[in-house]
Amino acid sequence: MANKCLALLWCALAALPVFAAQHVAVHPRPPFQSADQDTIREIVDMERQSKEATLHRDAEFTKRILAEDYVAITPLGQVTTKEDAISARKSGQLRYEAMNVTDMVVRIYGDMAVVTARADVKGHQLGEDFSGPYRYTRVWVRRNGRWQTVSYQATVTQ
């Protein structure tokens, strides 16, 4: 029995690279709704736009996409607001040179979406290097027909 369990575990682990190459995993609620597929595509596109805006320090995108009540928790446990994020982008104190996002999972709950992903980044904040692997969670809410980020949390990983 132990050998059978070990063989099943090995098969599951061997298949992981195939799934990891997809970069976006969809975990729908049964039954899967066509509208959810469209929403997932919207959220994945918003994540792509957020990545590009981060790399280019686009403060205008940040103003548009973050909700007024936005709160983020940094890898050091600091709480930041929308104004903090805009200020960091404008001042250039936070600079990303590269970002590779993988292992993204999007879950839809009506007018809310929760994204979890891995991000390997290269960057500096106030001259200090913060490059390395992170995992993050971002919460999107659809208000008045448009998606906004209300929460973000990042954690350093090994």
GISULVEN-V318935 format. One record per pair of residues at least 24 apart in sequence whose C-alpha atoms are under 8 Angstrom apart, sorted by sequence separation. I is the first residue (numbers start at 0). J is the second residue. D is the distance in whole Angstrom. If there is no record, write none. Layout:
i=[I,I]
j=[J,J]
d=[D,D]
This chain:
i=[61,96,97,113,114,131,132,95,96,97,113,114,132,95,96,112,113,58,95,111,112,58,94,95,111,112,93,94,111,58,93,94,110,111,57,58,92,93,110,56,57,92,93,110,56,92,92,56,56,54,54,53,54,54,54,50,43,42,39,39,39,38,42,35,22,23,24,26,74,22,23,24,25,26,27,69,70,71,72,73,74,22,23,24,25,26,27,69,70,71,72,73,74,21,22,23,24,25,66,68,69,70,71,72,73,74,19,23,64,65,66,67,19,64,65,66,63,64,65]
j=[85,120,121,137,138,155,156,120,121,122,138,139,157,121,122,138,139,85,122,138,139,86,122,123,139,140,122,123,140,88,123,124,140,141,88,89,123,124,141,88,89,124,125,142,89,125,126,91,94,94,95,95,96,97,98,98,105,105,105,106,107,107,112,107,100,101,102,104,152,101,102,103,104,105,106,148,149,150,151,152,153,102,103,104,105,106,107,149,150,151,152,153,154,102,103,104,105,106,147,149,150,151,152,153,154,155,101,105,146,147,148,149,102,147,148,149,147,148,149]
d=[6,8,5,6,6,8,6,7,5,7,5,8,7,6,5,6,6,6,4,7,5,8,5,7,6,6,8,5,4,5,6,6,6,6,7,6,8,4,5,5,8,5,7,8,7,5,8,7,7,7,5,7,6,7,8,7,8,8,6,8,7,8,8,7,8,7,7,7,7,5,6,6,6,7,7,7,6,6,6,6,5,5,5,5,6,6,7,4,5,5,5,6,5,8,6,6,7,7,6,6,6,7,6,7,7,6,8,8,7,5,6,8,6,5,5,5,8,6,6]
